[in-house]
């Protein structure tokens, strides 16, 4: 299909997507230019959106190394800690569920990246801004590409992205400085950046890697996590309202295995239904329904079809997960398709499967998401924890009738989230005191983290100056965002 002078090819078959994007990855692993973000391929500021060039290869290798080394450190405690904080907030203030879930995702990735939840609020601001910048429904030049040629003074989209990027750069600089300060002072908590800085001495693994590279590599890893993890958690709530029988089954499995306590990551081998629910949530309502586009680096022919160099390839996750042969009754939320031998998606043993490894939702070939293990842990802990802690039920009107809950109303951006819906929760018997204690322990130390991050607990004033600079730029971005009537703003 030709659109505004560009060739777009849409793939609705997983086997075709695998043939092209994985088996022919040497020519199908590039990324197209995003009109409203024209430096996405070369600047080194957008890891997941970068072109297949030396900068991308270097940063991809760095990301893989940091996640591999850090997996052996004490990072797995962070998702559990933030999950414990989330559960009490969800149980006591369910009407604010989107706020609590977005806090969970941003705080978790901030801890993994920099060892502190303090950057989470600003991370959310720049993350949402980037999503709007790159989405066809968020920035008009992504659809009407000639608008990308307008000078900045005539383009509200360029001005807004410039302001957002300034916030982002200040934030990432500040985060790395905060970790370095902690290492030079009383100590820094384990994180991706701490792993990097700990091995930069002469002869160290990262001795020749520039701090700028890790600043943006880790920062973009954090943004990717903050963008994608919240959507399936919200979709889980939606599924439990439409298919309450699976909530009961989840609770029964958790009670049998965990004997009254909240599920932990170490329980995963004995909780196949929780893993099946995680995988089915992603299939039922894919968070990136159109997939992240690839670009072709040279002319190719596939099964008689000519594919020109520069064509944009879209692997449509929505269509892939609607294949009735692989997924019978695809519109039905049915975790049993991962657990019972009668389904084509079943794999044994159930102590290992189902899992998210090599799942199409995370991309193909050399562009497969490198953070799958982090996503899997976050979703397992939150969905299992929510089922353990509370009953999720329809909200009732004064006359006793249920408030309708939408089935398929999602935000229009590249990463889709369910539109707002109403529901009630009931804390399960014997859980309230435990939930309160879990929350208190998880939230302890937040004030000290913020003080340290803002430079109030440092011996020198250098970092406080950086904090002041970020606050000024962030304020300018917020002012521009409020005043720009041309731009669509989609709430998290």
C-alpha positions in Angstrom: 0.0 0.0 0.0 1.3 3.5 -0.9 0.6 6.2 1.6 1.9 9.7 1.0 4.7 8.4 -1.2 5.8 5.6 1.1 5.2 1.9 0.7 3.6 0.1 3.7 3.2 -3.7 3.9 0.9 -5.2 6.5 1.5 -8.7 7.9 -1.3 -10.6 9.6 0.4 -14.0 9.8 2.9 -15.0 12.4 4.7 -17.4 10.1 5.1 -14.7 7.4 6.4 -12.3 10.1 8.9 -14.8 11.3 10.0 -15.6 7.7 10.7 -12.0 6.9 11.6 -10.3 10.2 13.5 -13.1 11.9 14.8 -15.4 9.2 15.7 -12.5 6.9 16.7 -10.2 9.7 19.8 -9.0 8.0 17.7 -6.8 5.7 14.4 -6.4 7.8 15.8 -5.1 11.1 15.9 -1.4 10.3 13.4 1.2 11.5 11.6 3.8 9.4 12.0 7.6 10.0 9.2 9.0 12.2 8.3 12.3 10.6 7.7 14.0 13.9 11.0 12.6 15.3 13.3 12.8 12.3 16.5 12.0 14.3 15.1 8.7 15.7 17.3 6.6 13.4 20.7 8.2 14.0 20.8 10.3 17.2 21.4 7.5 19.7 18.6 8.9 21.8 15.9 6.3 21.0 17.1 2.8 21.3 13.9 0.9 20.3 13.3 3.3 17.4 16.9 3.6 16.2 18.0 2.5 12.7 20.2 -0.6 12.3 23.5 1.2 12.6 26.7 1.1 14.7 25.2 3.2 17.5 22.2 0.9 17.8 24.4 -2.2 17.8 26.6 -0.7 20.5 23.7 0.3 22.7 21.8 -2.9 22.1 24.9 -4.9 23.3 25.2 -2.6 26.3 21.5 -3.1 27.2 21.9 -6.9 27.0 25.0 -6.8 29.1 23.5 -4.6 31.9 20.4 -6.7 32.1 22.3 -10.0 32.2 24.8 -8.9 34.9 22.1 -7.2 36.9 19.9 -10.3 36.9 22.4 -11.8 39.3 22.1 -8.8 41.7 19.4 -7.8 44.1 17.1 -6.3 41.4 14.3 -8.9 41.5 13.2 -7.4 44.9 12.2 -4.1 43.2 9.1 -5.4 41.3 7.9 -7.2 44.5 8.4 -4.1 46.6 6.4 -1.9 44.2 3.7 -4.6 43.8 3.2 -4.6 47.6 2.8 -0.8 47.5 0.3 -1.1 44.6 -2.0 -3.7 46.2 -3.0 -1.5 49.2 -3.7 1.5 47.0 -5.8 -0.6 44.6 -7.7 -2.2 47.5 -8.5 1.1 49.2 -8.9 3.5 46.3 -9.8 1.5 43.2 -11.3 4.5 41.4 -7.8 5.8 40.9 -6.6 2.5 39.4 -4.9 4.1 36.4 -2.9 6.4 38.6 -1.7 3.6 40.9 -0.8 1.3 38.0 1.2 4.1 36.2 3.0 4.8 39.5 3.8 1.1 39.8 5.3 0.9 36.3 7.3 4.1 36.5 8.6 3.4 40.0 9.6 -0.1 39.2 11.6 0.8 36.1 13.2 3.8 37.9 14.4 1.5 40.7 15.8 -1.0 38.2 17.5 1.7 36.1 18.8 4.0 38.9 18.1 2.3 42.2 15.5 4.9 43.3 11.8 5.6 42.7 12.4 9.4 43.0 12.7 9.9 39.2 9.4 8.2 38.5 7.1 11.3 38.3 9.2 13.1 35.7 9.8 9.9 33.8 6.0 9.6 33.4 5.8 13.1 31.9 8.5 12.5 29.3 7.3 9.0 28.6 3.8 10.0 27.8 5.1 12.9 25.7 7.3 10.6 23.6 4.3 8.2 23.0 2.3 11.1 21.6 5.3 12.2 19.5 5.7 8.9 17.8 2.0 7.8 17.4 0.0 8.5 14.2 -2.9 9.6 16.4 -0.7 11.8 18.5 1.2 14.0 16.1 -0.2 15.1 12.8 3.1 15.1 10.8 3.2 11.3 11.4 0.2 11.0 9.1 0.6 14.1 6.9 4.3 13.8 6.4 4.9 17.1 4.6 4.1 19.0 7.8 7.4 17.6 9.2 9.1 20.2 6.9 7.6 23.2 8.7 10.1 25.3 10.6 9.9 25.0 14.4 8.2 28.4 14.9 5.3 27.2 12.7 5.2 23.6 14.1 3.6 23.1 17.5 4.6 19.5 17.3 8.3 20.3 16.9 8.2 22.8 19.7 6.5 20.4 22.0 8.9 17.6 21.3 11.9 19.9 21.8 10.6 20.9 25.2 9.9 17.2 26.1 13.4 16.2 25.0 15.0 18.9 27.1 13.2 17.5 30.2 14.3 14.0 29.2 18.0 14.9 28.8 18.0 16.8 32.1 16.4 13.8 33.8 18.8 11.2 32.5 21.8 13.4 33.3 20.5 13.9 36.8 19.8 10.2 37.3 23.3 9.1 36.4 24.8 11.8 38.6 22.6 10.7 41.5 23.9 7.1 41.2 27.5 8.3 41.0 27.0 10.4 44.1 25.5 7.5 46.0 28.5 5.3 45.1 30.9 8.0 46.3 29.0 8.6 49.5 27.0 6.2 51.7 26.4 3.7 48.9 24.1 3.3 45.9 21.4 0.7 45.6 21.9 -1.9 42.8 20.7 -0.8 39.4 21.6 -0.9 35.7 23.6 2.3 36.0 25.3 1.2 39.2 26.4 -2.0 37.4 27.9 0.2 34.6 29.7 2.6 36.9 31.1 -0.2 39.0 33.0 -1.7 36.1 34.5 1.4 34.4 38.0 1.3 35.9 40.9 0.7 33.4 40.5 -2.9 32.1 36.9 -3.1 33.3 34.1 -4.3 31.1 32.8 -0.8 30.4 36.1 1.1 30.5 35.7 2.2 26.9 31.9 2.9 27.0 30.9 6.6 27.2 28.6 7.7 30.0 26.4 9.3 27.4 25.7 5.9 25.9 24.6 4.4 29.2 22.6 7.5 30.1 20.4 7.1 27.0 20.5 3.3 26.8 19.2 2.9 30.3 16.9 5.9 30.0 15.2 4.4 26.9 15.0 1.0 28.6 13.1 2.7 31.4 10.8 4.5 29.0 10.0 1.3 27.1 9.1 -0.5 30.4 7.0 2.4 31.7 5.1 2.5 28.4 4.3 -1.1 28.0 3.7 -2.7 31.4 0.7 -0.6 32.5 -1.6 -1.5 29.6 -1.8 -5.3 30.3 -2.4 -4.7 34.0 -5.4 -2.5 33.2 -6.5 -5.1 30.7 -6.3 -7.8 33.4 -8.9 -5.8 35.4 -11.1 -5.6 32.3 -10.8 -9.4 31.7 -11.7 -10.2 35.3 -14.9 -8.2 35.0 -16.0 -9.9 31.8 -14.7 -13.4 32.7 -15.1 -13.7 36.5 -14.8 -17.5 36.4 -11.0 -17.0 35.7 -10.7 -14.8 38.8 -12.1 -17.7 40.9 -9.8 -20.2 39.2 -6.8 -18.0 39.8 -7.7 -17.5 43.4 -8.1 -21.3 43.9 -4.7 -22.0 42.4 -3.0 -19.3 44.5 -4.7 -20.6 47.7 -3.6 -24.1 47.1 0.0 -23.3 46.3 0.7 -20.3 48.5 -1.5 -21.3 51.5 -2.7 -17.9 52.3 0.3 -15.7 51.5 0.8 -13.4 48.5 2.5 -15.1 45.5 6.2 -14.5 45.0 8.4 -14.8 41.9 9.9 -18.0 43.4 6.4 -19.6 43.2 6.1 -19.3 39.4 6.8 -22.9 38.6 3.9 -24.1 40.7 1.5 -21.4 39.4 0.9 -22.2 35.7 -2.5 -20.6 35.7 -1.1 -17.2 36.8 1.4 -17.5 33.9 -1.4 -18.5 31.5 -3.5 -15.5 32.5 -0.5 -13.2 31.9 0.0 -14.6 28.4 -3.7 -14.6 27.6 -4.1 -11.0 28.6 -1.4 -10.0 26.2 -3.0 -12.1 23.4 -6.6 -11.0 24.1 -5.8 -7.2 23.9 -2.3 -6.7 22.6 -0.7 -3.5 24.1 0.9 -2.7 20.7 -1.9 -3.9 18.3 -0.1 -2.7 15.1 3.4 -3.7 16.2 6.5 -1.5 16.0 7.3 -1.1 12.3 10.4 -2.4 10.6 12.1 -1.0 7.5 13.6 -2.9 4.6 17.2 -2.2 3.8 17.3 -3.6 0.2 14.9 -4.9 -2.5 13.5 -8.4 -1.7 11.1 -10.9 -3.2 8.8 -13.1 -0.9 6.6 -15.8 -2.4 6.4 -13.8 -5.7 5.8 -10.4 -4.1 8.3 -7.7 -4.7 9.2 -5.7 -1.5 11.1 -2.5 -2.3 14.0 -1.1 -0.3 12.7 1.4 2.2 9.3 -0.2 2.6 7.8 -0.1 6.1 6.7 -3.5 7.4 3.9 -3.7 10.0 3.5 -7.0 11.8 -0.1 -6.6 13.1 -0.2 -8.2 16.5 -4.0 -7.8 16.6 -4.4 -9.9 13.5 -1.7 -12.4 14.4 -3.5 -13.1 17.7 -6.9 -13.5 15.9 -5.8 -16.5 13.8 -8.6 -18.9 14.5 -6.5 -22.0 13.7 -3.9 -21.1 16.3 -6.3 -19.4 18.7 -9.8 -21.0 18.5 -12.5 -18.5 19.5 -10.0 -15.7 19.5 -12.3 -13.0 21.0 -12.8 -15.1 24.1 -10.5 -14.6 27.0 -9.4 -18.2 27.7 -6.2 -19.0 29.5 -7.0 -22.7 29.1 -5.6 -22.5 25.6 -2.1 -22.4 27.3 -2.9 -25.2 29.8 -4.8 -28.0 28.1 -3.5 -30.4 25.5 -6.5 -30.0 23.3 -5.3 -26.6 22.2 -2.6 -26.0 19.6 -0.8 -23.5 21.8 -0.3 -26.0 24.7 3.3 -26.9 25.6 4.7 -29.1 28.3 5.9 -29.2 31.1 3.6 -26.8 32.9 6.4 -26.0 35.4 8.0 -24.1 32.5 5.2 -23.3 30.1 3.4 -21.1 29.4 5.9 -18.2 29.5 6.6 -15.1 27.4 9.9 -16.2 25.8 9.7 -15.9 21.9 6.2 -14.6 22.1 5.2 -12.5 19.0 4.0 -9.7 21.3 7.6 -8.7 21.9 8.7 -8.4 18.3 10.7 -10.5 15.8 14.3 -11.2 15.0 16.9 -8.7 16.0 14.2 -6.3 17.2 12.8 -8.6 19.8 12.4 -6.8 23.1 15.3 -7.4 25.4 13.3 -6.8 28.6 10.9 -9.7 28.3 12.0 -11.3 31.6 11.4 -8.0 33.4 7.9 -7.7 31.9 7.1 -11.3 32.7 8.0 -10.8 36.4 6.1 -7.6 36.7 2.9 -9.0 35.2 3.1 -12.3 37.2 3.5 -10.5 40.5 0.8 -7.9 39.9 -1.8 -10.1 38.4 -1.2 -12.9 40.9 -1.1 -10.3 43.7 -4.4 -8.7 42.7 -6.2 -12.0 42.6 -4.8 -12.9 46.0 -5.7 -9.6 47.6 -9.1 -8.7 46.4 -12.3 -9.6 44.5 -12.7 -7.4 41.4 -16.5 -6.9 40.8 -18.8 -4.7 38.7 -19.7 -1.4 40.2 -23.4 -1.2 41.2 -25.8 1.6 40.9 -28.2 2.5 43.8 -30.9 0.4 42.2 -28.5 -2.6 42.2 -27.9 -2.7 38.5 -24.3 -3.1 37.2 -22.5 -0.2 35.6 -21.6 -1.3 32.1 -18.0 -2.0 31.4 -16.7 -1.5 27.8 -15.4 -4.5 25.9 -13.0 -3.0 23.4 -12.6 0.8 23.9 -8.9 1.6 23.9 -6.8 4.7 23.5 -5.7 5.5 19.9 -1.9 5.8 20.5 0.7 3.3 19.3 0.7 1.6 22.7 -3.0 1.2 23.5 -4.5 1.2 27.0 -8.2 0.5 28.0 -10.4 3.6 28.2 -11.5 4.3 31.7 -14.0 2.0 33.3 -15.6 1.6 36.8 -15.4 -1.3 39.1 -15.5 -2.2 42.8 -13.1 -4.3 44.9 -13.5 -6.2 48.1 -10.5 -7.1 50.2 -10.5 -10.8 50.7 -10.9 -12.2 54.2 -7.8 -12.0 56.4 -5.9 -9.8 53.9 -6.4 -6.2 55.1 -3.9 -6.1 57.9 -1.3 -7.9 55.8 -1.9 -5.5 52.9 -1.4 -2.5 55.1 1.8 -3.8 56.5 3.1 -4.7 53.0 2.3 -1.1 51.8 4.1 0.5 54.8 7.2 -1.5 54.3 7.3 -0.9 50.6 6.7 2.8 50.9 9.3 3.3 53.6 12.2 5.4 52.6 10.5 7.3 49.8 11.1 10.7 51.4 14.8 10.0 51.9 15.1 8.9 48.3 13.5 12.2 47.1 15.8 14.2 49.3 18.9 12.5 48.0 17.7 12.7 44.4 17.0 16.5 44.7 20.5 17.1 46.1 19.3 18.0 49.7 21.3 15.2 51.2 24.6 15.7 49.3 27.8 17.1 50.7 28.3 19.4 47.7 25.8 21.7 45.9 26.5 20.6 42.4 23.6 18.1 42.1 21.1 20.6 43.7 21.9 22.9 40.7 21.2 20.1 38.3 17.9 19.5 40.1 17.0 23.1 39.8 17.7 23.1 36.1 15.5 20.1 35.5 12.6 21.7 37.5 12.8 24.8 35.3 12.8 22.9 32.0 10.0 20.6 33.2 7.9 23.6 34.1 8.4 25.1 30.7 7.3 21.8 29.1 4.1 21.7 31.3 3.4 25.3 30.3 3.7 24.6 26.6 1.6 21.4 27.0 -1.2 23.3 28.6 -1.1 26.1 26.1 -0.9 24.1 22.9 -4.5 23.8 21.6 -3.3 22.0 18.4 -2.1 18.9 20.2 -4.1 15.9 21.4 -3.3 15.0 25.0 -4.2 11.5 26.0 -4.3 10.8 29.7 -2.2 7.9 31.1 
